[in-house]
Amino acid sequence: MEPLRTTDAFAIDFRKKFELGGKVIVVTGACGLVGRAFCEAISQFGGHVVAVDIPAAEPEKFAAVLEERHGRKMLGVSLNVGERAEVEQLKATILSNFDRIDGLVNAHQNKSHLKFESFECVTDDNWDTVVHINLKGTFLTCQILGSWMAENGGGSIINIPSTYSVVAPNQNLYKGTSLGCPAAYSASKGGIDALSRYLASYWASRKVRVNMITPHGVWNNHEAQFEENFARFSPMERLSYNHEVAGALIYLLSDASSYVTGDNMLVEGGWTVW
Ligand SMILES: NC(=O)c1ccc[n+]([C@@H]2O[C@H](COP(=O)([O-])OP(=O)(O)OC[C@H]3O[C@@H](n4cnc5c(N)ncnc54)[C@H](O)[C@@H]3O)[C@@H](O)[C@H]2O)c1
């Protein structure tokens, strides 16, 4: 929607700027820790969610729950975001159900089946899988769904890099725990950051805004030692919660951020500030 050409603040309904009423928003990794909160938040602000995830996550069931909760049409689609033909089919399915796409949120991730192996032990296969799903999956959804938005009046894309594409992981964070952060994950997320900035510039004149949200340390029943270490290195002295990431999402998806593109909104409790 074109912004009102006015200097009269009284002419603006500021609450309405945050509404997503009638918008069709695609969320990949919809059944994950952060994706679930994103989908519920979009639903509460009036949007139609297209919940996308791998078959094992059963996004169709999740979409049915959202539809029941909110009394509005939702769609669940099982696929692998790394496969072009499957993302092409996704576009066709969305358009046959809704006739439009207003937003895309790439919240999928693959950290590899050997999540916390040391750098020296990373195999080609492991590296390729992480980069393929994280980076190529984001490229494919942006190209196939984003191009549709560019050709049809615009939209909003939110991609998810990582704190570890902004700064390196502090290895002390993992001391005494079974956790870590693989190099392929950081590298794939760095690619997502660069791709997002590229597309923000490339599509700005066609009204597709491309922004990023960087969550950090989202609590998921972590082992106690990790939570303790994390608190020591965090200015806010705690992990975050998935629902705390969703406020940034509603802002970036909605007209409230109509003049924002190419931004990476850090929801990281000040982790990179010192
Ligand atoms: N949780 C955190 O602390 C944190 C921090 C920084 C960034 N992030 C990023 O935020 C996003 C969401 O994180 P999360 O914690 O919810 O992750 P998660 O692992 O809980 O969820 C990821 C989802 O992606 C899905 N997925 C995996 N491969 C897929 C594929 N090939 N096609 C479609 N879907 C696929 C999974 O099934 C899962 O439901 C990710 O991009 C992650 O890298 C998370």
The ligand as an SDF file (V2000), in Angstrom:
LIG
                    3D

 44 48  0  0  0  0  0  0  0  0999 V2000
   16.8230  -20.9650   18.0550 N   0  0  0  0  0  0  0  0  0  0  0  0
   17.8180  -20.0450   18.1000 C   0  0  0  0  0  0  0  0  0  0  0  0
   18.3870  -19.7630   19.1720 O   0  0  0  0  0  0  0  0  0  0  0  0
   18.2290  -19.3270   16.8440 C   0  0  0  0  0  0  0  0  0  0  0  0
   19.2410  -18.3480   16.9220 C   0  0  0  0  0  0  0  0  0  0  0  0
   19.6230  -17.6840   15.7600 C   0  0  0  0  0  0  0  0  0  0  0  0
   19.0240  -18.0100   14.5670 C   0  0  0  0  0  0  0  0  0  0  0  0
   18.0570  -18.9720   14.5210 N   0  0  0  0  0  0  0  0  0  0  0  0
   17.4310  -19.2550   13.2250 C   0  0  0  0  0  0  0  0  0  0  0  0
   16.0270  -19.0620   13.3510 O   0  0  0  0  0  0  0  0  0  0  0  0
   15.3420  -19.9850   12.5000 C   0  0  0  0  0  0  0  0  0  0  0  0
   14.3730  -20.8050   13.3350 C   0  0  0  0  0  0  0  0  0  0  0  0
   15.1220  -21.4980   14.3320 O   0  0  0  0  0  0  0  0  0  0  0  0
   14.4450  -22.5920   15.2630 P   0  0  0  0  0  0  0  0  0  0  0  0
   15.1480  -22.5690   16.5580 O   0  0  0  0  0  0  0  0  0  0  0  0
   12.9650  -22.4410   15.2260 O   0  0  0  0  0  0  0  0  0  0  0  0
   14.8560  -23.9350   14.4930 O   0  0  0  0  0  0  0  0  0  0  0  0
   14.1480  -25.3570   14.5730 P   0  0  0  0  0  0  0  0  0  0  0  0
   15.2190  -26.3450   14.3030 O   0  0  0  0  0  0  0  0  0  0  0  0
   13.3380  -25.4940   15.8100 O   0  0  0  0  0  0  0  0  0  0  0  0
   13.1450  -25.3070   13.3370 O   0  0  0  0  0  0  0  0  0  0  0  0
   13.5980  -25.3710   12.0180 C   0  0  0  0  0  0  0  0  0  0  0  0
   12.4960  -25.9690   11.1630 C   0  0  0  0  0  0  0  0  0  0  0  0
   12.9910  -26.0760    9.8130 O   0  0  0  0  0  0  0  0  0  0  0  0
   12.4820  -27.2730    9.2820 C   0  0  0  0  0  0  0  0  0  0  0  0
   13.2920  -27.7330    8.1420 N   0  0  0  0  0  0  0  0  0  0  0  0
   14.5090  -28.3390    8.1860 C   0  0  0  0  0  0  0  0  0  0  0  0
   14.9010  -28.6720    6.9420 N   0  0  0  0  0  0  0  0  0  0  0  0
   13.9200  -28.2540    6.1010 C   0  0  0  0  0  0  0  0  0  0  0  0
   13.7430  -28.3490    4.7030 C   0  0  0  0  0  0  0  0  0  0  0  0
   14.6730  -28.9310    3.9260 N   0  0  0  0  0  0  0  0  0  0  0  0
   12.6090  -27.8440    4.1520 N   0  0  0  0  0  0  0  0  0  0  0  0
   11.6640  -27.2640    4.9390 C   0  0  0  0  0  0  0  0  0  0  0  0
   11.7790  -27.1520    6.2830 N   0  0  0  0  0  0  0  0  0  0  0  0
   12.8930  -27.6460    6.8560 C   0  0  0  0  0  0  0  0  0  0  0  0
   12.5520  -28.2570   10.4610 C   0  0  0  0  0  0  0  0  0  0  0  0
   11.7270  -29.3960   10.2410 O   0  0  0  0  0  0  0  0  0  0  0  0
   12.1040  -27.3890   11.6150 C   0  0  0  0  0  0  0  0  0  0  0  0
   10.7080  -27.4600   11.8440 O   0  0  0  0  0  0  0  0  0  0  0  0
   16.4340  -20.8330   11.8330 C   0  0  0  0  0  0  0  0  0  0  0  0
   16.7430  -20.2880   10.5720 O   0  0  0  0  0  0  0  0  0  0  0  0
   17.6090  -20.6850   12.7640 C   0  0  0  0  0  0  0  0  0  0  0  0
   18.8470  -20.8850   12.0980 O   0  0  0  0  0  0  0  0  0  0  0  0
   17.6460  -19.6240   15.6280 C   0  0  0  0  0  0  0  0  0  0  0  0
  1  2  1  0
  2  3  2  0
  2  4  1  0
  4  5  1  0
  4 44  2  0
  5  6  2  0
  6  7  1  0
  7  8  2  0
  8  9  1  0
  8 44  1  0
  9 10  1  0
  9 42  1  0
 10 11  1  0
 11 12  1  0
 11 40  1  0
 12 13  1  0
 13 14  1  0
 14 15  2  0
 14 16  1  0
 14 17  1  0
 17 18  1  0
 18 19  2  0
 18 20  1  0
 18 21  1  0
 21 22  1  0
 22 23  1  0
 23 24  1  0
 23 38  1  0
 24 25  1  0
 25 26  1  0
 25 36  1  0
 26 27  1  0
 26 35  1  0
 27 28  2  0
 28 29  1  0
 29 30  1  0
 29 35  2  0
 30 31  1  0
 30 32  2  0
 32 33  1  0
 33 34  2  0
 34 35  1  0
 36 37  1  0
 36 38  1  0
 38 39  1  0
 40 41  1  0
 40 42  1  0
 42 43  1  0
M  CHG  2   8   1  16  -1
M  END
$$$$
